[in-house]
Structures are given as structure tokens and as C-alpha cells.
Amino acid sequence: MTQPGFFSDGDGVPPVVIVDVNKVPRAYRGLTQDWFTYTADFLPLAAATAQLENVQVSDDAAFCLVKIAVVATSVDNLTRLTFAPALILVQDGSSNRNLADAETHIHNLVGTGEEPAMVTPARVFARASTIAVQLRNLEAVARNYRVALIGFKVFPSAD
């Protein structure tokens, strides 16, 4: 049995709480959803440069973004950075709207793999749209950045 106000996959197994249903846009409540993560990998992001990665949302479902995380490492992947000197800008390609007014320090917008940053209210990206993720390395050294866009697919209703 599911808890009122939280999403479940409908299989009768107690759900993992994804996000409070009240934080999801009303038009997407009650539709079939599937936990999903899109990724934008910057492998490596050259020293003192910006790079754009376009993430294609599949055409079978809209994507509801509820969390964002980043893992930053040395280029050889042997050292994980606790401080990532980088700027990030995320844009909804279907509306050309940014999630911030300008590039912002990655730690102001994005959490870590252990503690992803919550997106409240959840942000919905249309089916077959693009999520543009731009990252700017502020260091004089190349680094690997792996950005995870965590949420769930929202499938259209069957009727």
C-alpha cells in the first residue's frame, strides 16, 4: 500500500519516496511514472574552457527533474574532488528557459552523488525536448565532470 501523496510504481511494493506529489506540477500527478536518470558527461572538461552537452529527452515520456548531482574527478578518475571549481547553466531546450539567470557556481545549484540537490518545485521537460547543460571549468587543469539529472519519466495517459 502506498503512502498518500507519494508516487509508487503500482506494483504493490512499498514505494521509495521520490518526491512529495504536491511539488509536482498538477497536470503530471496521477500519470504513470518511471524513475529515471539522464546524464551529461564532460570527459574531460579542458582547463579554463566551457563545454555544452545536449541531453535528449526520449519521445515516449516527459521528464520530471527532481534532483541534480555531480561527481567531479581528476582525469584519471583516481581522485574525487570535494570542491569543484566550475560554473553551470542548465536550459530547457523546448522553451529556451534557463534554470538560473546566468552561469552559477556548480555548488550553488548541484548537489553531490551522496546528497543531490532537490529541484522544487520539480521541473518538467517535454517529450523529445533537449536539456542543455553547459559547464565552465575555472581551473587551469582538466577535470572529469559527470552530471546526473535525476527524476522520473511521466508517460502520457492511456485515454
N, C-alpha and C positions, 0 to 999 in steps of 0.2 A: 504494500500500500504506500502510495507516495504522500509526502507532506504537502498540505495545501500551500499554494503559492510558489512551488518549485517545480522545475522541469523534470521529467522522467522519460525514459525511452519506451515506457509502456509494456515492458516485459515482466512486470510483477516483482522485479528485484528492487530492493530499496535503492533510491537514486543517490548518486553523488550530487551534492548541491552544486549546480553550475552557477547560477545567478538568481537572485530574487526576481520572480516573474514581474514584479512591479517596476523593475528597472529596464525591462524590455519594451520597446515600442508596442503599443496596444494592437496594432494591425498584425503583429507577428506572434501574439500569445495564442496558445492552443494549437498551433500548427505543428506538424511532425518536425522534430529536430534531431540532429545527429552531431555529437561532439566532434570537433574538427580543428586542426591547426594548419594554417598556411605559414610558409617560411620565406624569408628573404635573406639569402646568404651573401656576404661580402667577403670572398675568399681569394686572396686577401684584399683588404682595402688599403691602397697605396698610401704612403706617407703624405700628409698635408693635402689630400685631394677629396673631392666629393664624387660619389657614385650613386646612380639611380638604379633600383631594381623594381621591375613591374611584376606584381603578383596577380595572376589571372584567376578571378573567382570563377568556379565552374558554372556551366549554364544550367545545371539541374536544380540549383537551390541558391537562395540569397545566403549571405554570410553575416552572422551576428557576432561582432567583435566584443568580447567581454574582458580580455586581459591582453597585455603586451609584455614580452620578456626579451632580454638579450643576454647572450653569452659572448664575452669578448676574450680572446686568447692571443697568445703570440702566434706567429705564422706557422711554427712547427707544432702547434696545439699542445705544447707541454706545460705552458704557464697560463693560468686563468687570471685575468685582470680583475681586481676588486674595484678599481676606478677606471672607467672607460672615457678618455678624453675625446668625445665625439659629439657632433650635433646631428639631430634627426628631424626630418619633416615627413609626415605621412599625409597622403592625399587620396581622397575618394575620386577615382577617375571618372565615374559616371556623372558626378556633379561638379567636379573640379574644386571641391571644398577641402581645405586643409583641416587637420585636427589641431593645429596651432596656428597662430598668426605669423610665425616665422620659424626658421630653424631654432630648435631649442636643445639645451644640453640633454643628452640621452638619459641621464639620471633624473631629470625633471619630468619625463614622460613615460619612460620604460622601466619596468622592474627587472629583477634577475630571474634565472631559472627556478630558484627556490621560492622567490616571492614576486611573482608577476604583478605588474601594476594593473589595478582594476580600471576599466573604462565605464564610467557611469554618467549618464545612462549608457547602456550598450549601444554601439554604433552598427547600423545595418548597411551592408554593401549589397547592391543589386546583383541579381544573377548576371553572369557573363560580363561583369564590370572588371575594372582594374584597380588594384590598390598600389599606389606608387609610394615606395619607401626610399627616401634619399638620406644617405649617411655621409657626413663630412668628418674625416679623420683630422684631429687637431694636433696629432703627434708628428714628430719627424721620423717615425718608424712605422712600417706597415703592420697591420693587425688583422686578425680574423674576427668578423662580427657575424653572429647568427641571430637574427631577429625572428621571434615566434609571435604570430598573430593568432591568439587562442580564443576560441569561441565555439560556435556551432552553426551547422548548415540549417537553414529553415526552408523546408520543402513546401511547394505550393499545395493548397488544399485540393483534395480529390474532386470536389464538386465544382 
